[in-house]
Amino acid sequence: MPLALQLMPILCALMPSLDQPQTKKLSALSHALLTWYDGNARSLPWRISPSDRRHGIIPDPYRVWLSEVMLQQTTVPAVRDFFQRFTDRWPSVHDLAAAEEGQVMAEWAGLGYYARARNLHACAKKVAGELDGVFPKSAAELQTLPGIGPYTAAAISAICHDERVGVLDGNVERVLARFHALSHPVRDLKPELREALTQTVPERAGDYAQALMDLGATICAPRAAFCDRCPLLPGCRAAKADPLDFPVRPEKKPRPSRFGHVFVMRDMDGRVKTGTRPRRGLLGGMHEFPGSDWTEGAEPGPQFPVEGHWKQAGKVHHVFTHFALTLTVWRLDLERRETGPDWVDEERLGDLALPSLFRKVAVAAGLEIR
């Protein structure tokens, strides 16, 4: 018998698993959770209240999809203004599909993870062009669209069409980790956790998903647990110990540091030299100021792109998912006029798709971003 098959029973025994009776307890408490949600639902610009939902008002899949993509790796307070600007400018999926990609990227600047913006635009074009502006109803069909993964597909199908699927975002993961008192990091159990959650979903699937999200955002919060107000208290295992011990944190790997230089050039008429990053890779397709490569180890010396009286304007620190970056900012004021598509009037810098990193650079260099 192959060694892998011989080891399979041992490996399965070592794998963490969820307690089925505990899942049944959560299912039994779904009514209490929905009752709590009916009286405590957050008011969000993309959400239909439970009262309106009972009166037959259906959530707009376009707005739900847009909000869910924006909320990936970002908080509700940070997203509100972006969402409002997006929907004011592009109120329907047809409007967004008709926009230029550069306009979408510029409006997205500050939300991070810029591949999401490119996928957002690609998805809008596919829905508007091939599906007559109608998003698919099922999670399985939604996952065939650009940039829509298992979580976003489940959220749209549950919230808009009450498909009985488990919607597992960061807030819900924390609630379930505490309810089950999981002894392993959530990332080690996500498939099992999603399957167990799906078993508990009642007919009001959309409200149930949003109730769990709101519970995690307000009652079962990251740094506080108000157990005396929680509708899941009767079945929660962590409430009998210390809820803040859960979720168990995965071991963190050290984040490497990279260094580089960035060169801000301004001509005598106030035009600033810019560039566009390659479409593939980090900050792909976004605007930037010219600079060096970002390297690990000792900080390299600057290699200025043109001769002149360069002045150091400080350092900018920025943290990406996989590394921390320190850029030394240099500024050069030219005593001549420059022309060309890469030279942009300073007052127009705010119209570019400048990610937050290069907005920090602009501030350090003394430029105005309106």
N, C-alpha and C positions, 0 to 999 in steps of 0.2 A: 504493500500500500504506500502511495506517495507520502512523504513526510508532512506536507501541508494538510492532507486529510487526517493523518494521525493526530496533528496538533489542533485540529478544528474544535473538538469538544473542550479542550483546555482554554483556547482563546475565547470561545463563547462564554465560558464560565467566568473569565476575567473581565469581560466587557460589562460596563455599567448598564443597568436596565431600569425601566420605570415600573413603579408599583401599580398594577392594574386596579386594585381596590381604591387607591388614591385618585386615580383617573375617574372612577365612578363617583367618588365624593364630589369632585369638581363638576361633573355633569349634573349631579343632584342639586348643586348650588347655582346652576345657571339662571334659574328664575329669580333668586335673590339678587344676583349680579345685575340682571336686566332691570329689576325694580329700582336698584340703586342708580343705574345709568339714567333711567327715565327722569329722575330728579336731580341728577348731578352732571349731566353731559356737558362737556366743554362747548362753547360757541366758537366755531372755527369757520373761516370764510369759504371753505370747500365742503363743509359738512351740511347735511340735512338733519335737523333735530329729530329725536325720536317721536315727538308729537306730530311733526309734519309728515314723517315717514308713515305713521299710522293713518294719516289722512290721504295717503296715496301719492305723495310727492316723491318722485324717484330721484336719487342722486345722479348728477351729470357725470358719466364716465370720463369725459375729457378733464373736468376739474379734479376728480378723484385721482386719475392717472397723473396729472401734472403735479398735484400736491405730494403724492407718494414718491415720485422721482425726486422732487426737491428735498423731501424729508430724509432721504438716505444720507446718513452720516451728518445730519444737520438737525437743529432743534426747531420747534414750532415758532418761538419768538424770532429766530433768524429768518424763517421762511415767509412769514406773513407779508412783509413789504415786497419781497420778490414776487410772491404769488399775485399780489394785487397789481403790480406793474405788468406782469406777464398777461394776466387776463384782461386788463384794461387795453393793452396793445393788441393782443391776439385773443379775442373772446371765444373763438371756436377752433376746432382742430383744423378746419379749412384755412383759417387766417394764419395759424402757425405754420402750416405746410407751405403757404405762399410766401412766407418771409425768406429773406436771404439768410444763409447759415451764419454769416458774420454778424448780422443783427441779433440773432439768437444768442451767439457766443458772448456778445457785448452785454446783453441784458442779463446773462447768467453770471458774469464776472463777480466774484465774491462768494459764490456758493461752493466753489471747489469741485474736484473730481470732474473735470471738464469733458471727459468722454461721455458723461451722462447727457450733456447738452447736445452733442453731436448725435447721439442715439435718440434723444428726444425729437430732434428735428427729422431724423430719418423715419422714426415711427409715425410722426404726424403725416409725413408725405405718403407713407404706405397706407395709413388708415383713410386719408382723404382721397388718394388716387385709386386705390384698389378695392376699398371697402365702402365707398360712398360716404365716408365720414362716420361710419358706425363701428364702434369697438366690439370685438367678439364678447360673448357673454360668459364663456367658461374659462376657468383658469388654464386649462390645457391649451385652448385656442389662443389665449392672450400671450402665452409664452412663445408663440411663433413670431411675435412682433419684435423689432429691434429694441434692445435695451430693457425688455420686460422679463425679469427672472421669476423664480417660484414665489417669492414673497409678494412682489408687486402684483403679479397675476392673481394670487389668492386675495389680496386686499381689494382689488377692483371687482372681482367676481362676487366676493362676499358682500361688500358694501353696496354695490349697485344692483346685484341680482339675487342676493341671499343664497348664493351657492354655499353649501355646507362644507367648507374647507377651513383648515386651521390657518390663521393669520398670525405669524410669529415675528413680531418686530422686537426691538430692544426692550421696550417697556413690558411687553407680554412675556418675554424670556425671563425677566426679573421676577414677575409675579409667579410664574410657574416654578422657577428655581426655588422660590421660598415656599410655595404651596407644597411642593414635593420634598423640600429640604434636600435638594440634589447635592450629592457629595463630590460630583465631578463638574468641571467647567461646562457651561451650556454648549459650547462649540463641539464637545465630544459626544453630545446627545441630540443634536438638532433633528436628524431624521426621526428618531424615536419620539422626541418631544412634539414635533409637528403632527405625527400620526396619532399620538395620544390626545392632543388637543382637538384634532378633527373628530374624534369619537365623542367629544363633549358638546359639539356645536348644535344648538337648537334651531328651530325654524327661523327665528329672527337672527340669521347668521351675521348680517352686516352690523346690527346693533350690538351683538355679542362681541364681535371683533373690536369694535370701537369702545365698548365698555371695558374690556381688558386693557386696551391702550390707555384709556383715561384713568383707570385704577392704578396702573403703573406710573402714570405721570403725576398723580395727585396724592394718592393714599399710600401706595407701596413704592415710594420714590427711592431714588438711588441712595440718598444719605439720611433718609428718615422713613419710618414705617408707622403709620397711625392705625394700628391694629384695631383699636376700639371702634373705629368707623368703617371697618372693612367688611363687606358682605361675605367674603370668603373665610372669615375668621374661624367659624366652626370646624372647618376641615383643614386648616393650614398648619402644617407641621412646624414651620420655622417660628410661628407665633409662640410656640411652647418653649422655645429656646431664645436665640437672638436673631431676629430677621436680618439684621445688617451683616451677619456672617455669610449671607447668600446674596447673589450667586458666588460660588467659589471662583476666585480669579485664576485664569490660566497663567502659567509662568511666563513672565515677560522676557523677551530677548532684548539685549542691549541694542539701542538704535545708533547706527554709525553716523559719523559727522562728515559732511562734505564742505568744501570751501571753494570760493571763486571770486571773480571781480565782475563788476558791471559798469559800463561806461555811458554816462548821460551827456550827450552833446546838444548844445543849443546855439542856433545861429543868431545873427544880430537883429533879425526880425521876429524872434521868438518861436522859430520852428525847431522841433525836437526830433532827433533821429530815432526811429523805431524799426522794428522788424517783426517777422512772423515766425513762430516756432514750427518745426515740421509737424505735419498732421498726425503722424504716429508718435507715440511716446508721451512723456510727462508734459502736461499743459499743451497738448497737441493742438495746433491751429490757433493758439492764442497769440496776442501781441506781446512784445517784449522790448527791452532796450538791449543794445549790443552788449555782449559779455564774453567771458572766458568759459571753458569747460568747468564743470563742478567735479572736483577730485577729492578723494579721501586722503588722509595723512596730513603732512605738513602743508600749510597754506602757500600756494605758489605766488611768485611775484607777478605784478601786472605787466601785461604786454599790450600797450595802448594801441588802439586801431589807427590813430593819426598822431602826428607830432603836435605838441602844444603845451600850454601851461595848465596841466591837469591838477585839480585840487581834490583832496580826499574829503568826502562829505559824510563820512561815518560808516557804520556797518548795519546790515539788516539781517535779522535772524528769522528763520521760517522753518516750521516743522512739517514735513510730509509724512505719509504713513510709514515709510520704510527708512527714512533718514532725516537728519537735521541739517539744515543748510545755513551757512554764514557767508554773506556776500559783502565785500568791501565796495562801497559806492564811490565812484570818481565822477567829477563834473568838469566839463570844458566849455567855456563860453567863446564861441568863434567870432572873429571880427570880420565876417563875410556872410553873404547870403547863400543859402543852399536851396536847391530845388530837387524835385523827384518825389515819387509816391511814398517813400519811406520817411520823408520829412513832414511832420504834422504840426500845425499850429498848437501851441501849448494849451489854449483854451478848448481844443478839441480832443485832448487826451482822454477826457471822461467818456467820450463816445466810442473809444476803442474797446476791444475785448482784452483789457488788461487784467490779468489775474491778481489776486490780493498781494502776492509776492512783489510784483512789479509796481503795484500801487504804493507799497511800503518804500520801494526804491525811489519812486517819484517824490514822495514826501521827504525822504532823507536828502534828496538832491535839491530841495527847495522849489519844486515845481508845484503848480496848482492843479488839482484834479477836481473838476466840478461835477 
